[in-house]
Each structure stands twice: as structure tokens, then as C-alpha cells.
Amino acid sequence: MEYITLNNGNKMPMAGIGVFMMSPAEAEASVESALRSGVRLIDTANGYMNESGTGRGIKKSGVKREDIFLVTKLWPTVYEKETAVDETLARLGTDYIDLLFLHQPTANWREGYRNIEKAVKAGKVKAIGLSNFPDDQLREAIDTMELKPQMVQVEAHPYYPQTELKQLLSENGMGLMAWYPLGHGDKSLQEEPVFKELAKKYGKSSAQIILRWHIQSGNVVIPGSKNPDHIRENINIFDFVLSDADMAEIAKVNKNKRYYTMTPEMLNIFANMGLGPDL
């Protein structure tokens, strides 16, 4: 495993598993399998409605809590709720969260951020992140909030490498956590000739080459999978290094193409969308 050092001094594994679009039972099984396979970074969210299953998977794995870097996200409808962090901790079955994100940049994000700051001071949260925030709000958080954020979570992959955003993050010692790291399962990305050629060169899959590109680009990756073999494959990316020439060839596939675009209408839906049951 390789690690990124956050601007608060904490170290975070650079590869793990995400449980987006999994049922609580699926999240439980995937988390247990991942932890038993050596994964130590777990990413979930209030909005995934599987935090309870994630917590059960952690317990069933037998891995010590202090050896796991646990990430989750507050949903906009609880940003201003004083008990939001405590309720999140209860669902996960833990007394602290290693990294807590605000999930979407809705109008009340500042209140949510201040609630996380309180949780940091109380020892319930160790790092603060912003998920899907545009540059202007990210800059506002950096410039005006008492505690500077440590991490952003955004769409990133070779078709959309987030070059400009990464410059801003570098200036502030912040990290990038990539969702859709494999291009939302887009076969055309994994079938790009450069990835096929490098897969043959290193005896890896195209997906492993892309994930290794992320690591060497400084990105934290959380590919999701319910297949134990795929989970092990996704973490088996630390026994080889892409050359500078390889990285330069991969840079040529940048299409400035993203798979998800936020709209004001969607943000309004998020701001009013309540959470379902987390069983």
C-alpha cells in the first residue's frame, strides 16, 4: 500500500473500496471481503443508505478499527442537524470517522461544515472533505472556514484528469479522491490501445493500469465491487511502477469528458431529498 499525507498530518491509504449503489447486505459482504483481502480504506455515505451494513462488515472482518481508514459523507438534509454526526457514528458502529465529507454543495453547506468542525474538535472526526464542490465554493471553504479541508472527492479518470483542480489542491496541500476512477465502467476507456499495451507489458489488466495511473497521479481510488476476485485485483497495483513515458502516453487520452454533470435542478432535489432506511 502507498499513502497520502493530508495537510493535518494524518496518513490515508491511496486505494480502497467504495460501496455506492450497494444494498446494506451487499456492502456488509463486500467490506468484510475487502478487509480480509488487505484493503484498509472504506468509503460510504449517509446517502448510500448502507452505513449500517458497512459497520457490520467491519466488525465481521476481525480487522482492528484503528487499522481502518473509514470515510463517509453527510447528506444535505442533515447538514444543520446537531445530531447528524452522532447518528452517523451509531449507524457505522464506531466512535470516530477518519474522513467526513459534505456530500453536495447545497445552500446550507456552510452550516454543515461548521458542524463537522465541531465534531473534529470533539474527537469524533479526524479530517474534513468536500464532495462534488465547484472551485469557487472550495476556495471559499479554504479561505473562510476555521479548519481547512483535507480532501475533495470528485469524478476523475484518464478521460477527465481534473488538471486545473489539482493545481488548486496542490497549492493548499489537499488531496483528491476519485469516483468513477475507471470511467463509470466505460469499456471504451479500458479498451484504449495504450491500456491494452501497458497491460500486456506489465502482466496486469487494463483496469489495474488505470488504477496505477491514479496512484502515480496522486489520486486516492475507491473502485466498488461485489466480486471478491475483482476486489483483490483492484488492490493488487503496488507491485509495479509506470514509467514517465507510460504516464505521458496515458495523458494523451484526455478527452475532457465527464460522465456526470451537476445542475441547479439536481442540487435542489438533493437539498430536499430525505434519507431512506439504513438497515
KEBATOR-66737 format. One record per residue (C-alpha): residue number from 1; x, y, z; residue in three letters. Coordinates in Angstrom, 2 decimals. Example, Ala and Ser with C-alpha at 12.3 -4.5 7.8 and 13.67 -1.06 7.14 Angstrom:
2
+-----+---------+---------+---------+---------+
! num !      px !      py !      pz ! residuo !
+-----+---------+---------+---------+---------+
!   1 !   12.30 !   -4.50 !    7.80 !     ALA !
!   2 !   13.67 !   -1.06 !    7.14 !     SER !
+-----+---------+---------+---------+---------+
# end
This chain:
279
+-----+---------+---------+---------+---------+
! num !      px !      py !      pz ! residuo !
+-----+---------+---------+---------+---------+
!   1 !    0.00 !    0.00 !    0.00 !     MET !
!   2 !    1.03 !    3.58 !   -0.60 !     GLU !
!   3 !   -0.23 !    6.51 !    1.47 !     TYR !
!   4 !   -1.06 !   10.17 !    1.04 !     ILE !
!   5 !   -0.27 !   12.56 !    3.89 !     THR !
!   6 !   -3.11 !   15.01 !    4.49 !     LEU !
!   7 !   -2.49 !   18.66 !    5.37 !     ASN !
!   8 !   -3.31 !   17.86 !    9.02 !     ASN !
!   9 !   -0.53 !   15.26 !    9.16 !     GLY !
!  10 !   -2.78 !   12.19 !    9.02 !     ASN !
!  11 !   -1.90 !    9.39 !    6.58 !     LYS !
!  12 !   -4.53 !    7.86 !    4.30 !     MET !
!  13 !   -4.30 !    4.70 !    2.15 !     PRO !
!  14 !   -4.39 !    5.54 !   -1.56 !     MET !
!  15 !   -6.59 !    2.61 !   -2.60 !     ALA !
!  16 !   -9.68 !    1.08 !   -1.07 !     GLY !
!  17 !  -13.27 !    0.16 !   -1.82 !     ILE !
!  18 !  -16.44 !    2.21 !   -2.24 !     GLY !
!  19 !  -19.93 !    0.85 !   -1.58 !     VAL !
!  20 !  -22.01 !    3.21 !   -3.75 !     PHE !
!  21 !  -25.15 !    1.53 !   -5.16 !     MET !
!  22 !  -24.89 !   -1.46 !   -2.80 !     MET !
!  23 !  -27.63 !   -2.71 !   -0.51 !     SER !
!  24 !  -26.76 !   -2.93 !    3.19 !     PRO !
!  25 !  -26.23 !   -6.69 !    2.85 !     ALA !
!  26 !  -24.04 !   -6.25 !   -0.23 !     GLU !
!  27 !  -22.00 !   -3.55 !    1.48 !     ALA !
!  28 !  -21.54 !   -5.80 !    4.51 !     GLU !
!  29 !  -20.25 !   -8.68 !    2.39 !     ALA !
!  30 !  -18.01 !   -6.50 !    0.20 !     SER !
!  31 !  -16.47 !   -4.65 !    3.14 !     VAL !
!  32 !  -15.77 !   -7.88 !    5.00 !     GLU !
!  33 !  -14.22 !   -9.44 !    1.88 !     SER !
!  34 !  -12.17 !   -6.32 !    1.14 !     ALA !
!  35 !  -10.77 !   -6.05 !    4.65 !     LEU !
!  36 !   -9.89 !   -9.74 !    4.72 !     ARG !
!  37 !   -8.07 !   -9.19 !    1.39 !     SER !
!  38 !   -5.92 !   -6.40 !    2.81 !     GLY !
!  39 !   -7.97 !   -3.32 !    1.92 !     VAL !
!  40 !   -7.85 !   -0.71 !    4.68 !     ARG !
!  41 !   -9.80 !    2.21 !    3.15 !     LEU !
!  42 !  -13.62 !    2.06 !    3.15 !     ILE !
!  43 !  -15.88 !    4.73 !    1.59 !     ASP !
!  44 !  -19.61 !    5.01 !    2.25 !     THR !
!  45 !  -22.19 !    7.79 !    2.79 !     ALA !
!  46 !  -25.47 !    8.66 !    4.51 !     ASN !
!  47 !  -26.99 !    8.83 !    1.04 !     GLY !
!  48 !  -25.96 !    5.29 !    0.13 !     TYR !
!  49 !  -28.15 !    4.03 !    2.97 !     MET !
!  50 !  -25.73 !    1.22 !    3.75 !     ASN !
!  51 !  -23.65 !    2.62 !    6.61 !     GLU !
!  52 !  -25.08 !    0.00 !    8.99 !     SER !
!  53 !  -24.09 !   -2.80 !    6.61 !     GLY !
!  54 !  -20.65 !   -1.23 !    6.24 !     THR !
!  55 !  -20.25 !   -1.19 !   10.01 !     GLY !
!  56 !  -21.28 !   -4.85 !   10.26 !     ARG !
!  57 !  -18.75 !   -5.77 !    7.57 !     GLY !
!  58 !  -16.01 !   -4.02 !    9.52 !     ILE !
!  59 !  -16.87 !   -5.95 !   12.68 !     LYS !
!  60 !  -17.16 !   -9.31 !   10.91 !     LYS !
!  61 !  -13.76 !   -8.84 !    9.23 !     SER !
!  62 !  -11.92 !   -9.03 !   12.54 !     GLY !
!  63 !   -9.64 !   -6.16 !   11.49 !     VAL !
!  64 !   -8.96 !   -3.67 !   14.27 !     LYS !
!  65 !  -10.81 !   -0.37 !   13.89 !     ARG !
!  66 !   -7.58 !    1.61 !   14.33 !     GLU !
!  67 !   -6.14 !   -0.16 !   11.26 !     ASP !
!  68 !   -9.03 !    1.01 !    9.04 !     ILE !
!  69 !   -9.42 !    4.41 !    7.39 !     PHE !
!  70 !  -13.20 !    4.92 !    7.38 !     LEU !
!  71 !  -14.77 !    7.56 !    5.14 !     VAL !
!  72 !  -18.39 !    8.65 !    4.96 !     THR !
!  73 !  -20.44 !   11.69 !    3.92 !     LYS !
!  74 !  -23.20 !   13.81 !    5.40 !     LEU !
!  75 !  -26.28 !   14.21 !    3.22 !     TRP !
!  76 !  -27.53 !   17.81 !    2.65 !     PRO !
!  77 !  -30.78 !   17.35 !    4.57 !     THR !
!  78 !  -28.81 !   16.73 !    7.79 !     VAL !
!  79 !  -26.14 !   19.42 !    7.38 !     TYR !
!  80 !  -27.77 !   21.61 !   10.02 !     GLU !
!  81 !  -28.84 !   18.76 !   12.33 !     LYS !
!  82 !  -26.81 !   18.88 !   15.54 !     GLU !
!  83 !  -27.03 !   15.10 !   15.98 !     THR !
!  84 !  -26.11 !   14.23 !   12.37 !     ALA !
!  85 !  -22.56 !   13.13 !   13.17 !     VAL !
!  86 !  -23.61 !   11.12 !   16.23 !     ASP !
!  87 !  -26.30 !    9.35 !   14.23 !     GLU !
!  88 !  -23.77 !    8.55 !   11.52 !     THR !
!  89 !  -21.38 !    7.12 !   14.12 !     LEU !
!  90 !  -24.19 !    4.99 !   15.55 !     ALA !
!  91 !  -25.06 !    3.51 !   12.15 !     ARG !
!  92 !  -21.40 !    2.68 !   11.49 !     LEU !
!  93 !  -20.91 !    1.27 !   14.97 !     GLY !
!  94 !  -17.80 !    3.35 !   15.64 !     THR !
!  95 !  -16.82 !    6.27 !   17.86 !     ASP !
!  96 !  -14.88 !    8.21 !   15.21 !     TYR !
!  97 !  -14.70 !    8.79 !   11.45 !     ILE !
!  98 !  -11.34 !    9.21 !    9.75 !     ASP !
!  99 !  -12.66 !   11.49 !    6.99 !     LEU !
! 100 !  -16.12 !   13.06 !    6.80 !     LEU !
! 101 !  -17.32 !   14.76 !    3.62 !     PHE !
! 102 !  -20.14 !   17.14 !    2.90 !     LEU !
! 103 !  -21.77 !   15.23 !    0.04 !     HIS !
! 104 !  -23.17 !   18.03 !   -2.14 !     GLN !
! 105 !  -22.72 !   21.84 !   -2.31 !     PRO !
! 106 !  -26.27 !   22.82 !   -1.36 !     THR !
! 107 !  -27.08 !   26.27 !    0.01 !     ALA !
! 108 !  -26.63 !   25.24 !    3.65 !     ASN !
! 109 !  -23.18 !   23.69 !    3.19 !     TRP !
! 110 !  -21.53 !   26.27 !    5.47 !     ARG !
! 111 !  -23.68 !   25.17 !    8.43 !     GLU !
! 112 !  -22.80 !   21.57 !    7.66 !     GLY !
! 113 !  -19.11 !   22.40 !    7.54 !     TYR !
! 114 !  -19.25 !   24.11 !   10.92 !     ARG !
! 115 !  -20.96 !   21.04 !   12.38 !     ASN !
! 116 !  -18.08 !   18.90 !   11.13 !     ILE !
! 117 !  -15.59 !   21.36 !   12.61 !     GLU !
! 118 !  -17.30 !   20.88 !   15.99 !     LYS !
! 119 !  -17.04 !   17.12 !   15.56 !     ALA !
! 120 !  -13.32 !   17.41 !   14.79 !     VAL !
! 121 !  -12.77 !   19.40 !   17.98 !     LYS !
! 122 !  -14.74 !   16.75 !   19.90 !     ALA !
! 123 !  -12.56 !   13.94 !   18.53 !     GLY !
! 124 !  -15.40 !   12.36 !   16.56 !     LYS !
! 125 !  -13.94 !   13.22 !   13.13 !     VAL !
! 126 !  -10.28 !   13.35 !   12.11 !     LYS !
! 127 !  -10.43 !   15.05 !    8.70 !     ALA !
! 128 !  -12.86 !   17.14 !    6.65 !     ILE !
! 129 !  -13.69 !   16.74 !    2.96 !     GLY !
! 130 !  -15.89 !   18.30 !    0.29 !     LEU !
! 131 !  -17.56 !   16.10 !   -2.33 !     SER !
! 132 !  -18.60 !   17.48 !   -5.74 !     ASN !
! 133 !  -17.94 !   21.09 !   -4.76 !     PHE !
! 134 !  -17.13 !   23.59 !   -7.55 !     PRO !
! 135 !  -13.91 !   25.58 !   -7.38 !     ASP !
! 136 !  -15.50 !   28.81 !   -6.09 !     ASP !
! 137 !  -17.07 !   27.12 !   -3.05 !     GLN !
! 138 !  -13.95 !   25.08 !   -2.47 !     LEU !
! 139 !  -11.90 !   28.29 !   -2.41 !     ARG !
! 140 !  -14.41 !   29.84 !   -0.01 !     GLU !
! 141 !  -14.05 !   26.92 !    2.39 !     ALA !
! 142 !  -10.25 !   27.16 !    2.20 !     ILE !
! 143 !  -10.26 !   30.92 !    2.80 !     ASP !
! 144 !  -13.03 !   31.37 !    5.35 !     THR !
! 145 !  -13.57 !   28.23 !    7.40 !     MET !
! 146 !  -11.74 !   27.82 !   10.70 !     GLU !
! 147 !  -10.36 !   24.41 !    9.72 !     LEU !
! 148 !   -9.05 !   23.95 !    6.19 !     LYS !
! 149 !  -10.45 !   20.91 !    4.31 !     PRO !
! 150 !   -8.10 !   17.99 !    3.73 !     GLN !
! 151 !   -9.67 !   16.27 !    0.73 !     MET !
! 152 !  -12.06 !   16.66 !   -2.18 !     VAL !
! 153 !  -13.97 !   13.83 !   -3.81 !     GLN !
! 154 !  -14.81 !   14.33 !   -7.48 !     VAL !
! 155 !  -15.11 !   12.46 !  -10.74 !     GLU !
! 156 !  -11.63 !   11.75 !  -12.12 !     ALA !
! 157 !  -10.19 !    9.29 !  -14.64 !     HIS !
! 158 !   -7.87 !    9.42 !  -17.68 !     PRO !
! 159 !  -10.65 !   10.91 !  -19.83 !     TYR !
! 160 !  -11.13 !   13.67 !  -17.21 !     TYR !
! 161 !   -7.96 !   14.05 !  -15.11 !     PRO !
! 162 !   -9.00 !   17.24 !  -13.23 !     GLN !
! 163 !   -5.77 !   19.04 !  -14.12 !     THR !
! 164 !   -6.88 !   22.56 !  -13.09 !     GLU !
! 165 !   -8.48 !   21.42 !   -9.84 !     LEU !
! 166 !   -5.36 !   19.52 !   -8.89 !     LYS !
! 167 !   -3.30 !   22.69 !   -9.17 !     GLN !
! 168 !   -5.58 !   24.36 !   -6.61 !     LEU !
! 169 !   -5.37 !   21.34 !   -4.33 !     LEU !
! 170 !   -1.59 !   21.23 !   -4.59 !     SER !
! 171 !   -1.37 !   24.86 !   -3.52 !     GLU !
! 172 !   -3.29 !   24.02 !   -0.35 !     ASN !
! 173 !   -1.85 !   20.61 !    0.50 !     GLY !
! 174 !   -5.17 !   18.90 !   -0.24 !     MET !
! 175 !   -5.79 !   15.50 !   -1.78 !     GLY !
! 176 !   -8.14 !   14.23 !   -4.48 !     LEU !
! 177 !  -10.30 !   11.15 !   -4.04 !     MET !
! 178 !  -11.60 !    9.89 !   -7.38 !     ALA !
! 179 !  -15.02 !    8.47 !   -8.01 !     TRP !
! 180 !  -15.72 !    6.77 !  -11.33 !     TYR !
! 181 !  -11.95 !    6.03 !  -11.33 !     PRO !
! 182 !  -12.46 !    3.55 !  -14.18 !     LEU !
! 183 !  -14.76 !    5.84 !  -16.16 !     GLY !
! 184 !  -18.12 !    4.59 !  -14.85 !     HIS !
! 185 !  -17.46 !    1.17 !  -16.33 !     GLY !
! 186 !  -16.98 !    2.65 !  -19.80 !     ASP !
! 187 !  -15.47 !   -0.16 !  -21.87 !     LYS !
! 188 !  -14.09 !    2.32 !  -24.40 !     SER !
! 189 !  -11.77 !    3.73 !  -21.73 !     LEU !
! 190 !  -10.38 !    0.36 !  -20.68 !     GLN !
! 191 !  -10.06 !   -0.68 !  -24.32 !     GLU !
! 192 !   -7.92 !    2.32 !  -25.27 !     GLU !
! 193 !   -4.83 !    0.89 !  -27.06 !     PRO !
! 194 !   -2.44 !    2.43 !  -24.52 !     VAL !
! 195 !   -4.03 !    0.50 !  -21.65 !     PHE !
! 196 !   -4.09 !   -2.77 !  -23.60 !     LYS !
! 197 !   -0.42 !   -2.34 !  -24.48 !     GLU !
! 198 !    0.60 !   -1.48 !  -20.93 !     LEU !
! 199 !   -1.48 !   -4.35 !  -19.53 !     ALA !
! 200 !    0.50 !   -6.73 !  -21.73 !     LYS !
! 201 !    3.79 !   -5.04 !  -20.79 !     LYS !
! 202 !    3.25 !   -5.35 !  -17.04 !     TYR !
! 203 !    1.14 !   -8.53 !  -16.90 !     GLY !
! 204 !   -1.84 !   -6.64 !  -15.47 !     LYS !
! 205 !   -5.40 !   -5.85 !  -16.56 !     SER !
! 206 !   -6.37 !   -2.55 !  -18.19 !     SER !
! 207 !   -8.27 !   -1.68 !  -15.02 !     ALA !
! 208 !   -5.15 !   -2.21 !  -12.92 !     GLN !
! 209 !   -3.14 !    0.00 !  -15.27 !     ILE !
! 210 !   -5.72 !    2.79 !  -14.90 !     ILE !
! 211 !   -5.79 !    2.44 !  -11.13 !     LEU !
! 212 !   -1.99 !    2.55 !  -11.04 !     ARG !
! 213 !   -2.12 !    5.73 !  -13.16 !     TRP !
! 214 !   -4.36 !    7.26 !  -10.48 !     HIS !
! 215 !   -1.94 !    6.36 !   -7.70 !     ILE !
! 216 !    1.04 !    7.84 !   -9.55 !     GLN !
! 217 !   -1.05 !   10.93 !  -10.32 !     SER !
! 218 !   -1.61 !   11.36 !   -6.57 !     GLY !
! 219 !   -5.26 !   10.30 !   -6.59 !     ASN !
! 220 !   -6.93 !    8.15 !   -3.93 !     VAL !
! 221 !   -9.13 !    5.50 !   -5.58 !     VAL !
! 222 !  -12.19 !    3.67 !   -4.26 !     ILE !
! 223 !  -13.44 !    1.33 !   -7.01 !     PRO !
! 224 !  -16.56 !   -0.53 !   -5.98 !     GLY !
! 225 !  -17.05 !   -4.26 !   -6.44 !     SER !
! 226 !  -19.10 !   -7.11 !   -5.01 !     LYS !
! 227 !  -16.82 !   -9.73 !   -6.57 !     ASN !
! 228 !  -14.04 !  -10.93 !   -4.20 !     PRO !
! 229 !  -11.70 !  -11.61 !   -7.13 !     ASP !
! 230 !  -12.19 !   -8.09 !   -8.51 !     HIS !
! 231 !  -11.70 !   -6.60 !   -5.04 !     ILE !
! 232 !   -8.34 !   -8.37 !   -4.74 !     ARG !
! 233 !   -7.38 !   -7.34 !   -8.28 !     GLU !
! 234 !   -8.20 !   -3.69 !   -7.61 !     ASN !
! 235 !   -5.81 !   -3.56 !   -4.68 !     ILE !
! 236 !   -3.03 !   -5.51 !   -6.44 !     ASN !
! 237 !   -1.50 !   -2.42 !   -8.02 !     ILE !
! 238 !    1.52 !   -1.76 !   -5.81 !     PHE !
! 239 !    3.99 !   -4.25 !   -7.27 !     ASP !
! 240 !    4.83 !   -2.29 !  -10.42 !     PHE !
! 241 !    5.50 !    1.32 !  -11.48 !     VAL !
! 242 !    4.51 !    3.01 !  -14.71 !     LEU !
! 243 !    7.42 !    4.84 !  -16.36 !     SER !
! 244 !    7.40 !    8.54 !  -17.16 !     ASP !
! 245 !    6.96 !    7.59 !  -20.81 !     ALA !
! 246 !    3.96 !    5.42 !  -19.91 !     ASP !
! 247 !    2.38 !    8.27 !  -17.97 !     MET !
! 248 !    2.97 !   10.64 !  -20.90 !     ALA !
! 249 !    1.22 !    8.25 !  -23.28 !     GLU !
! 250 !   -1.74 !    7.91 !  -20.92 !     ILE !
! 251 !   -2.03 !   11.71 !  -20.73 !     ALA !
! 252 !   -2.84 !   11.71 !  -24.46 !     LYS !
! 253 !   -6.22 !   10.01 !  -23.89 !     VAL !
! 254 !   -7.57 !   13.06 !  -22.00 !     ASN !
! 255 !  -10.85 !   13.99 !  -23.71 !     LYS !
! 256 !  -12.09 !   16.44 !  -21.08 !     ASN !
! 257 !  -15.02 !   14.02 !  -20.88 !     LYS !
! 258 !  -17.01 !   13.57 !  -17.71 !     ARG !
! 259 !  -19.92 !   11.20 !  -17.12 !     TYR !
! 260 !  -21.77 !   13.29 !  -14.55 !     TYR !
! 261 !  -22.63 !   16.98 !  -14.61 !     THR !
! 262 !  -24.27 !   18.75 !  -11.69 !     MET !
! 263 !  -27.21 !   21.06 !  -12.44 !     THR !
! 264 !  -29.07 !   23.55 !  -10.21 !     PRO !
! 265 !  -32.17 !   21.38 !  -10.54 !     GLU !
! 266 !  -30.32 !   18.35 !   -9.20 !     MET !
! 267 !  -28.89 !   20.33 !   -6.28 !     LEU !
! 268 !  -32.41 !   21.46 !   -5.40 !     ASN !
! 269 !  -33.55 !   17.83 !   -5.38 !     ILE !
! 270 !  -30.63 !   16.84 !   -3.15 !     PHE !
! 271 !  -31.41 !   19.69 !   -0.75 !     ALA !
! 272 !  -34.89 !   18.30 !   -0.19 !     ASN !
! 273 !  -34.38 !   14.57 !   -0.61 !     MET !
! 274 !  -34.77 !   12.74 !    2.68 !     GLY !
! 275 !  -32.83 !    9.62 !    3.55 !     LEU !
! 276 !  -34.42 !    6.20 !    3.32 !     GLY !
! 277 !  -33.96 !    3.34 !    5.78 !     PRO !
! 278 !  -30.43 !    2.14 !    6.52 !     ASP !
! 279 !  -30.90 !   -1.44 !    7.68 !     LEU !
+-----+---------+---------+---------+---------+
# end
